Amino acid sequence: MPRHNPQRERDPTPSRGIVAAYRATYGNEKADASLATVHYRGNREELEIGLEYTRSQDPKDRAVGADVLAQLGWSDRTFLDETFTELIRLLADEDPNVIASAAVGLGHRGDMRAVPHLVALADHADSQVRFGVAFGLLGHDSAAAIACLIRLTSDMDRKVRSWAVFGLGSQTDADTPELREALFNALDDDDLEVRGEALVGLACRSDPRTREALLAEWERDVISALSLEAAQELRDPALLQSLTEIHAQFGAEGDDYFKGKLQDALEACRPSTKLS
C-alpha cells in the first residue's frame, strides 16, 4: 500500500528549504526543525540533496546529510543501496558527530550488511559514536550484533547502556545464556531506565528470576513504567499483591501513561477465572 500522509502531502516547502532550516538549527536541542517531510518524500531530489551535504567540507553539513539519507522513504527505505553505501563511507569520517549520525542512519536503514562495520566501532573513544553503534544494531539477530550489544551493556555511558539493553531486551528474539546474563547484570545499574529495559527483556523470555527482580525493584523509591510493563509481560499472579499496593500508593498520582501501565499490569496478573 502506498505511503500517504496528508500533512506531509500538503507541505509546500521545497525540500532544499527544509534541509537548510534543519541545518541552521543543527546542534540546538531545543530546536524543532524536522526532516520528516523530506524523508516522507524520499525521491531522487531528496537523495541528491543528502549526498550534496555529505560531501561538504563542513562536518556539520556532513552530519546533516547523513540525517537526510537515514530515513528516505520511511518504511519503504527508498534508495537503500545508494544511502547504505554513503553512510558506510561516513563511518570513516574524522568527526565523531558525523560517524554517530551515519551509524544511527544505518540503524534506520536496517541493512544487515552494516553489522560488521558497526561492530568495528564499538570501542570508539566518543560515546556518541558508541551510542550510534548500539542504535545501529537494533533489530539485528546475528551472533556478532548480539555479542556487541552485550559488550555495550557495560559501557561507561548511561545512554549507550540503555540502548544496548533495550536492543537485547525488546528488539530481538534471540535468547542465549549470555544474553540473559547481560540483562540480569543490568539489574544492578544505577539508572532506572536501564534496569527497566532489563526487566522487560527478562520478562519477555519468562526468565524465572524476573519475579524476585521485580519485587526488589519495587522496593526502591521510584517505580518505573517499564517495570510495570515487565509485570504485564510476565503475567504472574504472585505479583498481584505488590501491584495492588503500588496502585493504592501511586495510582492516583501518576501520569496517564503510568496509570495505564499499572492498570494493564494488574489485569495481566489477576488469576484467570473460567465459568463452569
VEXDREN-2710 file (C-alpha; in Angstrom, 1 decimal):
% VEXDREN-2710
k/r/px/py/pz
1/MET/0.0/0.0/0.0
2/PRO/1.5/3.4/-1.0
3/ARG/2.6/5.8/1.7
4/HIS/0.1/8.5/2.3
5/ASN/0.3/11.2/4.9
6/PRO/-2.0/14.2/4.3
7/GLN/0.1/16.6/6.5
8/ARG/3.3/15.8/4.5
9/GLU/1.4/15.9/1.2
10/ARG/0.1/19.4/1.9
11/ASP/3.5/20.8/2.9
12/PRO/4.5/23.2/0.1
13/THR/8.0/23.9/1.4
14/PRO/10.8/22.8/-1.0
15/SER/12.9/20.0/0.3
16/ARG/16.1/22.1/0.0
17/GLY/14.5/24.8/2.2
18/ILE/13.5/22.2/4.8
19/VAL/17.1/20.8/5.0
20/ALA/18.5/24.3/5.2
21/ALA/16.3/25.1/8.1
22/TYR/17.3/21.9/9.8
23/ARG/21.0/22.8/9.2
24/ALA/20.5/26.3/10.6
25/THR/19.5/24.8/14.0
26/TYR/21.7/21.8/14.0
27/GLY/23.1/21.1/17.4
28/ASN/20.4/23.1/19.2
29/GLU/18.5/20.5/21.3
30/LYS/15.6/22.9/21.8
31/ALA/15.0/23.5/18.0
32/ASP/12.0/21.9/16.4
33/ALA/13.2/21.8/12.8
34/SER/12.3/18.4/11.3
35/LEU/13.3/16.4/8.2
36/ALA/10.1/14.3/8.3
37/THR/8.7/15.8/5.1
38/VAL/12.0/15.3/3.3
39/HIS/12.1/11.7/4.5
40/TYR/8.4/11.2/3.5
41/ARG/9.0/12.4/0.0
42/GLY/12.1/10.2/-0.4
43/ASN/12.6/10.9/-4.0
44/ARG/15.7/11.4/-6.2
45/GLU/15.7/15.1/-5.4
46/GLU/16.0/14.4/-1.6
47/LEU/18.7/11.8/-2.2
48/GLU/20.8/14.3/-4.2
49/ILE/20.4/16.9/-1.5
50/GLY/21.5/14.5/1.1
51/LEU/24.5/13.4/-0.9
52/GLU/25.4/17.0/-1.6
53/TYR/25.5/17.7/2.1
54/THR/27.6/14.6/3.0
55/ARG/30.3/15.7/0.5
56/SER/30.7/19.1/2.1
57/GLN/33.9/20.2/3.8
58/ASP/31.9/21.3/6.9
59/PRO/31.4/18.3/9.3
60/LYS/28.0/19.7/10.4
61/ASP/26.9/19.6/6.8
62/ARG/28.1/16.0/6.5
63/ALA/26.2/15.1/9.7
64/VAL/23.0/16.8/8.3
65/GLY/23.5/14.9/5.1
66/ALA/23.6/11.6/7.0
67/ASP/20.4/12.6/8.8
68/VAL/18.7/13.3/5.5
69/LEU/19.8/9.9/4.0
70/ALA/18.9/8.0/7.1
71/GLN/15.1/7.7/6.6
72/LEU/14.4/8.4/3.0
73/GLY/11.1/6.8/2.1
74/TRP/10.3/6.0/5.7
75/SER/9.4/2.2/5.8
76/ASP/9.8/1.9/2.1
77/ARG/13.5/2.7/2.5
78/THR/13.9/4.3/-0.9
79/PHE/17.4/4.3/-2.5
80/LEU/18.6/1.7/0.0
81/ASP/21.8/0.8/-1.8
82/GLU/22.8/4.4/-2.5
83/THR/22.2/5.5/1.0
84/PHE/23.8/2.4/2.5
85/THR/27.0/3.0/0.5
86/GLU/27.2/6.6/1.5
87/LEU/26.5/6.0/5.2
88/ILE/29.2/3.3/5.3
89/ARG/31.6/5.8/3.8
90/LEU/30.8/8.3/6.5
91/LEU/31.7/5.8/9.2
92/ALA/35.3/6.6/8.3
93/ASP/34.8/10.3/8.8
94/GLU/37.2/12.2/11.1
95/ASP/34.4/13.9/13.0
96/PRO/32.6/11.8/15.7
97/ASN/29.3/13.6/15.2
98/VAL/29.3/12.6/11.5
99/ILE/30.2/9.0/12.4
100/ALA/27.4/8.9/15.0
101/SER/24.8/10.2/12.5
102/ALA/25.9/7.7/9.9
103/ALA/25.6/4.8/12.5
104/VAL/22.2/5.9/13.5
105/GLY/21.2/6.3/9.9
106/LEU/22.3/2.7/9.2
107/GLY/20.1/1.6/12.1
108/HIS/17.1/3.2/10.3
109/ARG/18.1/1.6/7.0
110/GLY/18.1/-1.8/8.7
111/ASP/20.5/-3.4/6.3
112/MET/22.3/-6.4/7.8
113/ARG/25.4/-5.6/5.7
114/ALA/26.1/-2.8/8.2
115/VAL/26.7/-5.1/11.2
116/PRO/30.5/-5.7/10.8
117/HIS/31.1/-2.1/10.1
118/LEU/29.3/-1.0/13.2
119/VAL/30.8/-3.7/15.4
120/ALA/34.3/-2.3/14.5
121/LEU/33.4/1.0/16.1
122/ALA/32.2/-0.4/19.4
123/ASP/35.3/0.7/21.3
124/HIS/35.4/4.2/19.8
125/ALA/36.5/6.8/22.3
126/ASP/33.4/9.0/21.7
127/SER/30.3/8.0/23.5
128/GLN/28.1/9.4/20.8
129/VAL/29.7/7.0/18.3
130/ARG/29.1/4.1/20.7
131/PHE/25.5/5.2/21.0
132/GLY/25.3/5.2/17.2
133/VAL/26.6/1.6/17.2
134/ALA/24.0/0.5/19.8
135/PHE/21.2/2.1/17.8
136/GLY/22.6/0.8/14.5
137/LEU/22.5/-2.7/15.7
138/LEU/18.9/-2.7/16.9
139/GLY/16.8/-5.5/15.4
140/HIS/19.8/-7.5/14.1
141/ASP/19.9/-11.1/15.4
142/SER/23.3/-12.1/14.1
143/ALA/25.8/-13.5/16.7
144/ALA/28.1/-10.6/16.0
145/ALA/25.4/-8.0/16.6
146/ILE/24.2/-9.7/19.8
147/ALA/27.7/-10.1/21.2
148/CYS/28.5/-6.4/20.5
149/LEU/25.3/-5.2/22.3
150/ILE/26.2/-7.4/25.2
151/ARG/29.5/-5.6/25.5
152/LEU/27.8/-2.2/25.3
153/THR/25.5/-3.1/28.2
154/SER/28.6/-2.4/30.4
155/ASP/29.5/0.8/28.7
156/MET/30.5/3.8/30.9
157/ASP/27.9/6.0/29.3
158/ARG/24.3/5.7/30.5
159/LYS/22.7/6.3/27.2
160/VAL/24.8/3.7/25.5
161/ARG/24.0/1.1/28.2
162/SER/20.3/2.0/28.0
163/TRP/20.0/1.5/24.2
164/ALA/22.1/-1.7/24.3
165/VAL/19.9/-3.2/27.0
166/PHE/16.8/-2.1/25.1
167/GLY/18.2/-3.7/21.9
168/LEU/18.8/-7.0/23.7
169/GLY/15.6/-6.9/25.7
170/SER/13.0/-5.8/23.3
171/GLN/14.4/-5.6/19.8
172/THR/15.5/-9.2/19.2
173/ASP/14.0/-12.7/19.7
174/ALA/17.5/-14.0/20.3
175/ASP/17.7/-15.9/23.6
176/THR/21.0/-17.2/24.9
177/PRO/22.5/-17.7/28.3
178/GLU/25.0/-14.9/27.6
179/LEU/22.2/-12.5/26.6
180/ARG/20.1/-13.3/29.7
181/GLU/23.1/-12.8/31.9
182/ALA/23.8/-9.4/30.4
183/LEU/20.2/-8.4/31.1
184/PHE/20.4/-9.8/34.7
185/ASN/23.6/-7.9/35.4
186/ALA/21.9/-4.7/34.1
187/LEU/19.5/-5.0/37.1
188/ASP/22.3/-3.6/39.2
189/ASP/22.6/-0.5/37.1
190/ASP/22.2/2.8/38.9
191/ASP/19.9/4.0/36.1
192/LEU/16.1/3.4/36.4
193/GLU/15.6/3.1/32.6
194/VAL/18.4/0.6/32.2
195/ARG/17.0/-1.6/34.9
196/GLY/13.5/-1.3/33.4
197/GLU/14.6/-2.3/30.0
198/ALA/16.4/-5.3/31.5
199/LEU/13.3/-6.3/33.4
200/VAL/11.2/-6.2/30.2
201/GLY/13.8/-8.3/28.4
202/LEU/13.9/-11.0/31.1
203/ALA/10.1/-11.0/31.4
204/CYS/9.7/-11.5/27.6
205/ARG/11.9/-14.6/28.0
206/SER/10.0/-15.8/31.0
207/ASP/13.2/-15.9/33.0
208/PRO/12.5/-17.4/36.4
209/ARG/14.5/-14.7/38.1
210/THR/12.1/-11.9/36.9
211/ARG/9.6/-12.2/39.7
212/GLU/12.1/-11.6/42.5
213/ALA/13.8/-8.9/40.5
214/LEU/10.5/-7.0/40.1
215/LEU/9.7/-7.3/43.8
216/ALA/13.2/-6.0/44.6
217/GLU/12.8/-3.2/42.1
218/TRP/9.5/-2.1/43.6
219/GLU/11.3/-1.7/47.0
220/ARG/13.1/1.4/45.5
221/ASP/11.9/4.9/45.9
222/VAL/10.8/5.3/42.3
223/ILE/8.7/2.8/40.3
224/SER/9.2/2.9/36.5
225/ALA/6.5/2.3/33.9
226/LEU/9.0/-0.1/32.3
227/SER/8.9/-2.3/35.4
228/LEU/5.1/-2.4/35.2
229/GLU/5.4/-3.3/31.5
230/ALA/7.6/-6.2/32.6
231/ALA/5.0/-7.3/35.1
232/GLN/2.3/-7.2/32.4
233/GLU/4.5/-9.4/30.2
234/LEU/5.2/-11.9/33.0
235/ARG/1.6/-12.3/33.9
236/ASP/2.5/-13.7/37.3
237/PRO/-0.3/-13.8/40.0
238/ALA/2.3/-13.7/42.7
239/LEU/2.9/-10.0/41.7
240/LEU/-0.7/-9.0/42.3
241/GLN/-0.4/-8.0/45.9
242/SER/2.6/-5.8/45.3
243/LEU/0.8/-4.2/42.3
244/THR/-2.3/-3.6/44.3
245/GLU/-0.1/-1.8/46.9
246/ILE/1.5/0.3/44.2
247/HIS/-1.9/1.2/42.9
248/ALA/-3.0/2.2/46.4
249/GLN/0.1/4.4/46.9
250/PHE/0.7/5.8/43.4
251/GLY/-2.3/5.1/41.3
252/ALA/-3.9/8.5/41.7
253/GLU/-0.6/10.4/41.4
254/GLY/1.0/9.0/38.3
255/ASP/0.5/10.5/34.8
256/ASP/-1.9/8.8/32.4
257/TYR/0.8/6.7/30.8
258/PHE/2.0/5.4/34.2
259/LYS/-1.6/4.7/35.3
260/GLY/-2.3/2.9/32.1
261/LYS/0.7/0.7/32.5
262/LEU/-0.2/0.0/36.1
263/GLN/-3.8/-1.0/35.2
264/ASP/-2.5/-3.3/32.4
265/ALA/-0.1/-5.0/34.8
266/LEU/-2.9/-5.5/37.3
267/GLU/-5.2/-7.0/34.7
268/ALA/-2.5/-9.3/33.4
269/CYS/-1.5/-10.7/36.8
270/ARG/-5.0/-11.4/38.0
271/PRO/-5.7/-15.1/38.0
272/SER/-8.0/-16.0/35.1
273/THR/-11.4/-17.4/36.0
274/LYS/-13.5/-19.6/33.8
275/LEU/-17.2/-20.1/34.0
276/SER/-18.1/-23.8/34.6
END
